[in-house]
Amino acid sequence: MYDRPVLDIDDALKLVDAALAAAPAETKKPIAVAVVDEMGDWVAYVRMDGVTPFAREYARRKAYTASLMQRDVHEFSAARAQSGRPLADLGDARLVGAQNGGVVIRDAAGNVLGGLGVGGAAPEEDERIARAALAAGGLA
């Protein structure tokens, strides 16, 4: 039998709350926040009033990409760009080549627990909000 750490709902909700708390200091735009587990399945999601449909889906896809690729989306995008390999070659339409705003969630031992995605603000703002959420949630 496997014994592995998992991202539970309490931790996911802490991350969502921390992202919402960090947002006003970073942007005036409404954001969406998605948290997925290590398999890319939703654990928690929230959106502010007025966030665009695109930003809602983009947040989820950033979280999904960070989790499945086991690295932050900016690192994944940079490596893919350096290799010259198109995103479509990976065969998963849910993966995104975003600049920022998707971070991998790890426990203290470095195990991948999932991903957190923020969408709706400028890429740099999404990234700062995601990182602030990880730090406040004790998962940085």
C-alpha positions as CSV (number, residue, x, y, z in Angstrom):
1,M,0.0,0.0,0.0
2,Y,1.2,3.5,-0.8
3,D,1.5,6.1,1.8
4,R,1.8,9.6,0.3
5,P,1.0,13.1,1.3
6,V,-2.1,14.7,-0.3
7,L,-3.4,18.2,-0.5
8,D,-6.5,18.4,1.7
9,I,-9.4,20.8,1.4
10,D,-8.3,22.8,4.5
11,D,-4.9,23.5,2.9
12,A,-6.5,24.3,-0.5
13,L,-9.0,26.7,1.1
14,K,-6.1,28.4,3.0
15,L,-4.4,29.0,-0.3
16,V,-7.5,30.4,-1.9
17,D,-8.1,32.7,1.1
18,A,-4.5,33.8,1.1
19,A,-4.7,34.6,-2.6
20,L,-7.8,36.7,-2.2
21,A,-6.2,38.5,0.7
22,A,-3.1,39.3,-1.3
23,A,-4.9,40.4,-4.4
24,P,-5.9,44.0,-3.4
25,A,-2.3,44.9,-2.8
26,E,-1.3,43.7,-6.3
27,T,-4.1,44.6,-8.6
28,K,-7.4,46.4,-9.0
29,K,-8.7,43.7,-11.4
30,P,-10.9,40.8,-10.3
31,I,-9.1,37.5,-10.2
32,A,-9.9,33.8,-10.2
33,V,-7.9,31.3,-8.1
34,A,-7.8,27.5,-8.7
35,V,-6.2,24.8,-6.6
36,V,-5.7,21.3,-8.1
37,D,-4.3,18.1,-6.6
38,E,-1.3,16.2,-7.9
39,M,-3.4,14.7,-10.7
40,G,-4.8,18.1,-11.8
41,D,-8.3,17.6,-10.4
42,W,-10.0,20.6,-8.7
43,V,-9.8,20.8,-5.0
44,A,-10.8,24.5,-4.6
45,Y,-11.8,27.4,-6.8
46,V,-13.1,30.9,-6.4
47,R,-13.6,33.9,-8.6
48,M,-14.2,37.5,-7.8
49,D,-17.2,39.2,-9.2
50,G,-16.5,40.6,-12.7
51,V,-13.7,38.3,-13.6
52,T,-13.7,37.3,-17.3
53,P,-14.6,33.8,-18.5
54,F,-11.1,33.5,-20.0
55,A,-9.4,34.4,-16.7
56,R,-11.5,31.8,-14.9
57,E,-10.4,29.0,-17.2
58,Y,-6.9,30.3,-17.4
59,A,-6.4,30.1,-13.6
60,R,-7.5,26.5,-13.7
61,R,-5.2,25.6,-16.6
62,K,-2.3,27.3,-14.9
63,A,-2.8,25.2,-11.8
64,Y,-3.2,22.1,-13.8
65,T,0.0,22.7,-15.8
66,A,2.0,23.4,-12.7
67,S,0.8,20.3,-11.0
68,L,1.2,17.9,-13.9
69,M,4.5,19.3,-15.2
70,Q,5.7,19.5,-11.5
71,R,7.2,23.0,-12.0
72,D,6.0,26.5,-12.0
73,V,4.5,27.5,-15.4
74,H,7.1,30.2,-16.1
75,E,9.8,27.5,-15.7
76,F,7.8,25.0,-17.9
77,S,7.3,27.7,-20.5
78,A,10.9,28.7,-20.6
79,A,12.1,25.1,-20.9
80,R,9.6,24.4,-23.7
81,A,10.6,27.6,-25.5
82,Q,14.3,26.7,-25.3
83,S,13.6,23.3,-26.7
84,G,11.6,24.7,-29.5
85,R,8.9,22.0,-28.9
86,P,5.4,23.2,-29.5
87,L,2.9,22.8,-26.7
88,A,0.7,20.7,-28.9
89,D,3.4,18.0,-29.0
90,L,2.6,17.2,-25.4
91,G,-0.8,15.9,-26.4
92,D,-2.8,17.6,-23.6
93,A,-5.0,20.5,-24.6
94,R,-5.4,21.6,-21.0
95,L,-1.7,22.5,-20.6
96,V,-0.8,26.2,-21.0
97,G,2.4,28.0,-21.9
98,A,1.7,30.9,-19.6
99,Q,4.3,33.4,-18.5
100,N,3.3,33.6,-14.8
101,G,0.6,32.8,-12.3
102,G,0.8,29.1,-11.9
103,V,2.9,27.6,-9.2
104,V,3.5,24.0,-8.0
105,I,2.5,23.2,-4.5
106,R,5.0,21.0,-2.5
107,D,5.2,19.8,1.0
108,A,8.3,20.4,3.2
109,A,9.9,17.2,1.8
110,G,9.5,18.4,-1.8
111,N,6.6,16.1,-2.7
112,V,4.3,17.6,-5.3
113,L,0.8,18.1,-3.8
114,G,-0.8,20.0,-6.6
115,G,-0.9,23.4,-8.3
116,L,-2.2,26.8,-7.7
117,G,-3.3,29.1,-10.6
118,V,-4.2,32.8,-10.5
119,G,-5.8,34.5,-13.5
120,G,-7.3,37.9,-14.3
121,A,-4.5,40.4,-13.5
122,A,-1.3,41.2,-15.4
123,P,1.0,38.2,-15.5
124,E,3.4,39.6,-13.0
125,E,0.6,40.4,-10.6
126,D,-0.9,36.9,-11.0
127,E,2.6,35.5,-10.1
128,R,3.0,37.7,-7.0
129,I,-0.5,36.8,-5.8
130,A,0.2,33.0,-6.3
131,R,3.5,33.3,-4.5
132,A,2.0,35.3,-1.6
133,A,-0.7,32.6,-1.3
134,L,1.9,29.8,-1.0
135,A,3.9,31.7,1.6
136,A,0.8,32.6,3.7
137,G,-0.5,29.0,3.3
138,G,2.8,27.6,4.7
139,L,3.6,25.9,1.4
140,A,6.2,28.1,-0.1
